[in-house]
């Protein structure tokens, strides 16, 4: 009887070790995507790292109870919900400084010269300003499809909305982005 119990304990230990190894691999492979997505969703750099950790804590908690087909899509869905919860928390406290208060993640190495760095920074700030003016639902879809390059099906799965709704919000988001971009350029010309 003791031998069977020892085998069961050994099997459980082996399963737990496999699960932890798989978890480390998921974390290592997807952390930068989650972090970038949080920044693009309007979360400041100072909060993005903490929220990325929260995304992975939520994912780890649910990993044992859910069957995960598309890990990237699953993590994007959790990321959008964590970012949304974060925004609601700040709205309740009337702290709106979270809206693009920090610098966006730079996906590219340093430019050839300081002038290019400055131009890139100004462009990123202008994009953040335009995105900040959009409704969160439209912005989420636009960032996931046009910035992150996700398909309508992936966004649909991540946000738990129909694919046609994704396409509709993407179209509306693009139209709104163009409208807001033109208005921003007009303000710059007039000042």
C-alpha positions as CSV (number, residue, x, y, z in Angstrom):
1,X,0.0,0.0,0.0
2,X,2.8,2.4,0.8
3,X,4.4,1.8,-2.6
4,X,1.2,2.8,-4.4
5,X,1.0,6.0,-2.3
6,X,4.7,6.8,-3.1
7,X,4.0,6.3,-6.8
8,X,1.0,8.7,-6.6
9,X,3.1,11.3,-4.8
10,X,5.9,11.0,-7.3
11,X,3.4,11.3,-10.2
12,X,1.9,14.4,-8.7
13,X,5.3,15.9,-8.2
14,X,6.2,15.2,-11.8
15,X,2.9,16.8,-13.0
16,X,3.6,19.9,-10.9
17,X,7.1,20.2,-12.2
18,X,5.9,19.9,-15.8
19,X,3.2,22.6,-15.2
20,X,5.8,25.0,-13.7
21,X,8.2,24.4,-16.6
22,X,5.4,25.1,-19.1
23,X,4.4,28.2,-17.1
24,X,8.0,29.6,-17.1
25,X,8.1,29.1,-20.9
26,X,4.7,30.9,-21.4
27,X,5.9,33.8,-19.2
28,X,9.2,34.1,-21.0
29,X,7.7,33.9,-24.4
30,X,4.7,36.3,-23.9
31,X,5.8,38.9,-21.3
32,X,7.0,41.5,-23.8
33,X,3.8,41.1,-25.8
34,X,1.7,41.7,-22.7
35,X,3.8,44.6,-21.6
36,X,3.6,46.3,-25.1
37,X,-0.1,45.7,-25.3
38,X,-0.6,47.4,-21.9
39,X,1.4,50.4,-23.0
40,X,-0.7,50.6,-26.2
41,X,-3.9,50.3,-24.2
42,X,-3.0,53.6,-22.5
43,X,-1.2,52.3,-19.4
44,X,1.8,54.2,-18.3
45,X,5.2,52.6,-18.1
46,X,5.2,52.9,-14.3
47,X,2.0,50.9,-14.1
48,X,2.6,48.5,-17.1
49,X,5.1,46.3,-15.4
50,X,3.0,45.8,-12.3
51,X,-0.1,45.2,-14.5
52,X,1.8,42.7,-16.7
53,X,2.7,40.8,-13.5
54,X,-1.0,40.9,-12.5
55,X,-1.9,39.5,-16.0
56,X,0.4,36.5,-15.4
57,X,-0.9,36.0,-11.8
58,X,-4.5,35.8,-13.1
59,X,-3.4,33.5,-16.0
60,X,-1.5,31.2,-13.6
61,X,-4.5,31.0,-11.3
62,X,-6.8,30.0,-14.2
63,X,-4.3,27.8,-16.0
64,X,-5.1,24.7,-14.0
65,X,-8.8,25.1,-14.4
66,X,-9.1,26.1,-18.1
67,X,-8.2,24.4,-21.4
68,X,-6.0,26.8,-23.3
69,X,-5.9,26.6,-27.1
70,X,-4.4,29.8,-28.2
71,X,-2.1,31.1,-25.4
72,X,-1.5,34.5,-27.0
73,X,-5.2,35.1,-27.5
74,X,-6.0,34.0,-24.0
75,X,-3.3,36.3,-22.5
76,X,-4.5,39.2,-24.7
77,X,-8.0,38.8,-23.3
78,X,-6.7,38.8,-19.7
79,X,-4.5,41.8,-20.5
80,X,-7.5,43.8,-21.9
81,X,-9.6,43.0,-18.8
82,X,-6.7,43.9,-16.4
83,X,-6.2,47.2,-18.3
84,X,-9.9,47.9,-18.2
85,X,-10.1,47.2,-14.5
86,X,-7.1,49.5,-13.9
87,X,-8.8,52.3,-15.8
88,X,-12.0,51.9,-13.9
89,X,-10.0,52.0,-10.6
90,X,-8.4,55.3,-11.6
91,X,-11.7,56.8,-12.8
92,X,-13.3,56.1,-9.5
93,X,-10.5,58.1,-7.8
94,X,-10.6,60.8,-10.4
95,X,-6.9,60.2,-11.3
96,X,-6.7,60.8,-15.0
97,X,-2.9,61.2,-15.1
98,X,-2.7,57.5,-16.1
99,X,-3.7,58.4,-19.6
100,X,-0.4,58.2,-21.5
101,X,1.5,60.0,-18.8
102,X,4.7,57.9,-19.5
103,X,6.7,57.2,-22.5
104,X,5.6,54.4,-24.8
105,X,7.8,51.3,-25.1
106,X,10.3,51.7,-27.9
107,X,10.2,48.6,-30.1
108,X,13.2,49.9,-32.0
109,X,16.8,50.5,-31.1
110,X,18.0,54.0,-30.7
111,X,17.8,56.2,-33.9
112,X,20.9,57.3,-35.7
113,X,20.9,60.7,-34.1
114,X,19.1,62.7,-31.4
115,X,17.0,64.6,-33.9
116,X,15.4,61.3,-35.1
117,X,14.9,60.2,-31.5
118,X,13.1,63.5,-30.8
119,X,10.9,63.1,-34.0
120,X,10.0,59.6,-33.0
121,X,9.1,60.7,-29.5
122,X,6.9,63.5,-30.8
123,X,5.2,61.1,-33.2
124,X,4.6,58.5,-30.4
125,X,3.2,61.3,-28.1
126,X,0.8,62.5,-30.9
127,X,-0.4,58.9,-31.4
128,X,-1.0,58.5,-27.7
129,X,-2.9,61.7,-27.6
130,X,-5.2,60.6,-30.4
131,X,-5.7,57.2,-28.9
132,X,-6.5,58.7,-25.5
133,X,-9.4,60.6,-27.0
134,X,-11.0,57.4,-28.4
135,X,-13.6,55.3,-26.4
136,X,-11.9,52.3,-24.7
137,X,-13.9,49.7,-26.6
138,X,-12.9,51.2,-30.0
139,X,-9.3,51.8,-28.9
140,X,-8.9,48.2,-27.6
141,X,-10.0,46.7,-31.0
142,X,-7.9,49.2,-33.0
143,X,-4.7,48.5,-30.9
144,X,-5.2,44.8,-31.1
145,X,-5.9,44.7,-34.9
146,X,-3.9,47.5,-36.3
147,X,-1.0,47.8,-33.9
148,X,-0.6,44.2,-32.6
149,X,-1.6,42.6,-35.9
150,X,-4.2,40.3,-34.5
151,X,-6.9,38.8,-36.7
152,X,-10.6,39.5,-36.1
153,X,-11.0,36.0,-34.8
154,X,-8.2,36.4,-32.3
155,X,-9.6,39.7,-31.1
156,X,-13.0,38.2,-30.9
157,X,-11.7,35.4,-28.7
158,X,-9.7,37.8,-26.5
159,X,-12.5,40.3,-25.9
160,X,-15.4,37.8,-25.9
161,X,-17.3,39.7,-28.7
162,X,-18.5,38.6,-32.1
163,X,-16.0,38.8,-35.0
164,X,-18.4,41.1,-36.9
165,X,-18.4,43.5,-33.9
166,X,-14.6,43.5,-34.1
167,X,-14.6,44.4,-37.7
168,X,-17.2,47.1,-37.1
169,X,-15.2,48.6,-34.2
170,X,-12.0,48.4,-36.3
171,X,-13.7,50.4,-39.1
172,X,-15.1,52.9,-36.7
173,X,-11.7,53.2,-34.9
174,X,-9.8,53.8,-38.1
175,X,-12.3,56.6,-39.1
176,X,-12.2,58.2,-35.7
177,X,-8.4,58.0,-35.6
178,X,-8.2,59.7,-39.0
179,X,-10.6,62.4,-37.8
180,X,-8.7,63.0,-34.6
181,X,-5.4,63.0,-36.4
182,X,-6.5,65.7,-38.8
183,X,-7.8,67.8,-35.9
184,X,-4.5,67.5,-34.1
185,X,-2.6,68.5,-37.2
186,X,-4.9,71.4,-37.7
187,X,-4.3,72.6,-34.1
188,X,-0.6,72.3,-34.6
189,X,-0.7,74.4,-37.8
190,X,-2.9,77.1,-36.1
191,X,-0.6,77.4,-33.1
